[in-house]
Amino acid sequence: MKVKKKDFIKGMLIVLSGCLLYLFVVNDAFLYKQPILKITRVKNSKTDKIVDEFKNRDQQTSQIITGKILNGNEQGKSFEVHNTYTWSRGMDQRFYTGQQVFVNIYQKGKGKTISISHYKRDTYLLMLCWLTLMLLFIVMRSDGLRSIVSVILNFVLFLIVVQIDVMWNITSFFWIYAISAVIFTALTLMLVIGWNKQCLVTFIAIFFGTAMALLLTVAAMWLTKDKGMHYEALDFATQAPKQLFLSASVIGLLGTVMDAATDIVSTLFELKRSQPGISFKKLFNSGRQVGKKIMGPLINVLLLIFFAETFTLAVLYFRTGNSFGYTFEWTMSLGLVQAVISGIGITLVIPSASFLAAVALRGSSR
């Protein structure tokens, strides 16, 4: 297979951009105010077995770490610091030669000493972002670029909404996130699909599915008087916990409903293009069949995300002697409710998206 010159040049530019980005982030210590230490030597001591007061067994190792400061007033100076890590890594870290870490520098008598704060992780983060962007561009080309732009804009918009919530500090802040969800949807669809009939149908289907699922949720909470809902279990809740829960639920619900609605509507529009004479009934039934195929995987994805979010905290509760019922109530129940809400949204959007797309395409030549 011959490789086109144009494709070869694009490939080389992609590789070159990755190399340049890596070289920059590895040497970007000058951008940070906090001192950064590059570890040049690590000496590990003998590993000892330890047992705590709860009979938990572990292994502990001490390290003597030598490194050089890369930025700030102490740039170029070498320091030595002691570190202790366990094999479980529960409350500590193991360090290796070549790593860069943030440190705190203290005055000690006539000299100075340091303590390690945490890893410098921007290299891994930015390289993963670069890899994601390049894969989207390679696989989807212009569509991938539009997807990238939509993700960036939605992320910026979300940060703005959170800042508005923090600055205004109003009581009924749920509506800020509800309105932002509508903006997220419209912005994403216009960038990815473009402003056309397909975009409008998809937007209406998403709005209907999200709104109906949310209304059913609120109605069920009102009828049951929030029995069994421990909103106080939310991590670091600084505002009305119930509204925080509903705000988070809206964002998660929107993502799953958008996924299902986009798949169904896009499939029906493509089906209409390939079979211009297809009837309304066949379009509607085809949309339902697509929905049935994607509903199972989507709900399973929701459950897997839920398990991943609660796994570590649940293990901690179990290890400290709590029962399954207590652990579920305080670590899993809210996440499971959010997963159920999203599942309801998927179930509702399948017939609605199929019907709306079939109506919009009835009699159309597209």
ABEGO torsion letter per residue (X at the ends): XBBBAAAAAAAAAAAAAAAAAAAAAAAAAAABABBBBBBABBBBBBBBBBBBAAGBBBBBBBBBBBBBBABEAABGBBBBBBBBBBAAGAABBBBBBGBBBBBBBBBBEABBBBBBABBBAAAAAAAAAAAAAAAAAAAAEAAAAAAAAAAAAAAAAAAAAAAAAAAAGBABAAAAAAAAAAAAAAAAAAAAAEBBAAAAAAAAAAAAAAAAAAAAAAAAAAAAGGBGBBAAABBGBABBAAAAAAAAAAAAAAAAAAAAAAAAAAAAAAAAAABAABBAAAAAAAAAAAAAAAAAAAAAAAAAAAAAAAAAAAAAAAAAGBBAAAAAAAAAAAAAAAAAAAAAAAAAAAAAAAAAAAAAABGBAX
